Amino acid sequence: MEVGLDASMIGGYGQDDRVNVFLALDALLCGAQARPAHTQGLVFMDKEEIGSEGSTGAKSRFFEYCVQDLLRRWQPGALFAEVMLRSRGISADVHAAMDPDWPDLHEKLNSALLGHGPCFCKFTGSRGKYAANDAHPEYVAWLRGLLNKAGIPWQMAELGKVDQGGGGTVAMHFAEYGMNIIDCGPPVLSMHSPFELTSKADLYAANLAFKTFLNAE
């Protein structure tokens, strides 16, 4: 449902992470070029909220088996490791926005804010960078330049105060293959509550960011 005097927000259950599934799928289906410069793909992973466990979680070898199967048919002799090392990815997940009513778990100068565009999180995890993907600074700079050139607003944030906040996504499991990957998605208020809040402006900008990323040279 729409929230706010200007109806600028969307409220509802389970926006973490249904919003990114919708935005990313729309970016692929409606924003892709007829002949993209690179192979494009989306992977929707289950079980992220319980640590990516099980045969359908990011810890499984499902993704690896699928890519190897494709390589055998499309490019026999191509090495899976080489493909992964040359791949660029976005772990599309929401980011915890600073709640002005509950600021204690956030670092005010390093927190995501509603209405400021999708958020890049160079590392997630907890207790500093424990159990985290730490994106290469060169990759972060490339993505920043990509969105700046397209005029798409973005922000950078940490996932709460050290030793107080924290959380994880699937990014670290794909980074294990050597893939360049970073967390990026719209901020959300009241994450994991029965009524999460997102900004329409952030959702729109995130969709543009995903389209720009997919069509990058």
N, C-alpha and C positions, 0 to 999 in steps of 0.2 A: 504494500500500500504506500501511497505518497505521504510524506511527512514534512512538516514545516509550513510556516505561513506562506512561503513562496513555492511550496511543493518541490523543493530542491533535493530532497532526500527520498530514499526508498527504504522502507522498513519491512522486515519479515524474517522468518526462520530459515536457517541453512544457507545464507548467502556465502558463508565460508563452507564450500568453495564453489557453489553452483554458479556464482556470477562469472568467475573466470572460465568455467567450462563453456558457458554461453558466449562470452566475449571472444574467446579464442576460436571456437568453432565458427562463429560468424566471420571472424577475420580470415579464416582459411577458405570458407565457402564463398564469401562475398567480396573479399578484398584481394584475392590471389591474382597474380598476373597469368595470362594465357600460357606464357612460356617463362616460368620463373628461372632465375639464374642458378638456383640451387634446389635440390630435393627438399620438399617441405613435408612436415608431418606433425601430427598431434598425438600425444599419448595420454590417455585419461587413466589415472591410477586409483585403485581402491585402497582402503585401509590406511590412508595417510594419518588419520586422527588417532590411530592406535599404534603408530610407529612403523607404518608401511610393512606390516607383517603378512605372512600367508602367501599362497601361490598367486594371488592377484595384486600384491603390494609391490612397491618399488624395490624392496629387498630381494624379490624373486628374480629368476633368470628369464622371465617371460619376454621382456623387451629385448634382451640379448639374443634369445632364440629366434625371435621374429626378424630382427635385422640380419642375422646370419642366413636365415632362410631366403630373404630377399636378395642378399648378395649372391647366393648360389645360383639364383635364377637370372638376375640382371647383369651381374658382373663377376663371373667365375674367376677365382684367383685373387679377388680383392680381399684385403685383410680387414677383419672386423676392427682390430686395434687402430689401424690407420684411419678408418672411417670415423671412429669415435674421436680421435685426436684432432680431426679436422672439422668436427661438428660444433655448432653454436646453438645454445638452447636458452630458454627462459622457463624457470619454474614458476608458473602462473599461480600465485597464491595471494590471498588478501594479507594485509598488514595491519597490525593493531594500531589504531589511531589513538592519540592522546585524548582521554576523556577529562574535560575540565573539572568534572565533579569528583574524579578519582585519579588525581595526578601522581600519587605516591610511587607507583610502579614504573613510571616513565621518566626519562631524562628529557627535560623540557626542550633543550636546544638540539636534541637528536631524535625527535619523535615525529611520526607521520601526522599530518593534519588533514581533516576532511576539506575537500574543495581545492586542493593544491596539486592534483594530478596523481597518476600512478606512482607507487613508491618502489625504488630499488633498495634492496637490503643486501649489502655486500657479504654479510655473514649472519647466520641465524644462530641456533644453538642456545645454550644456557651456560651460566658460570663463565662468562667470557665468550670463547669460541668453541666450547666443548660440544662435540657431536654436530659440527656445522660444516657447511660448504663455505669456503672463503674464495670468492671470485677474484680472478687476476685483475690488478688495477688497469692493465692494458685493455682488457675486455670491458671493464666498466667505462673507461674513457671512450671506447668505440661506440658503446650504446648511448652514452650521453651525447656524443657528437651526432649520432643518427637521429635522435629525437629533437635535438636543438635545430638541426638543419630542416627538419619537417615542421618546426614550430609547435611541437607538442609539449605541454607542461609536464614536469616530472619533479619528484623530490627524493631525497635520500634519507634513510632513517635506520636506527638500530631497533632491535625488538625488545625494548624495555631496559631498565637499569641492570647493570651487572650484579649478579647474585640475587636479583629480585624478579626481573622479568625473564623472558626467554621463550623459546619454542623451536620447532623444527619443521622442515618441509621435505619434499622428495629430492631436492637439489643435490644433497650430499651423496645420494646413491648413484646419480648419473655422473657426478664429478669423479667418482671412483674409476670411471672408464677413461678419464683424461679429457672429458668434454668441457668446453667453456660454457659455464651456466651460472645464472644468477637468479635470485628471487625477485619477482616484479609483479605487482598487482595493486588494485585500489585499496585504500585504507578502509577499515570498518570499525565502527563503534560498537561496544557491547558484544565483542566476539564470543561465540559459543553460548550466547544467551538465547532465550526463546524469541527475541526480537532484536535482530541485528540491524544496524543503520549504515547505509552507504550513500555517497553523494552522486547524483546523476552526472555531474561534471566529471568526476573521477572515472566513472564507468565509461563515459564517452571517450575520454582521453586515453584510457587503458585500451579500449578497442582500437583506436587509431595507432597506439604504440605497437600493438600486436600485428596489425596490418603492415606497418612500416618495417618491423623486424622481419616478417616473413618475406617481404619483397626486397630486402636489402641485397646489394651486390656482394 
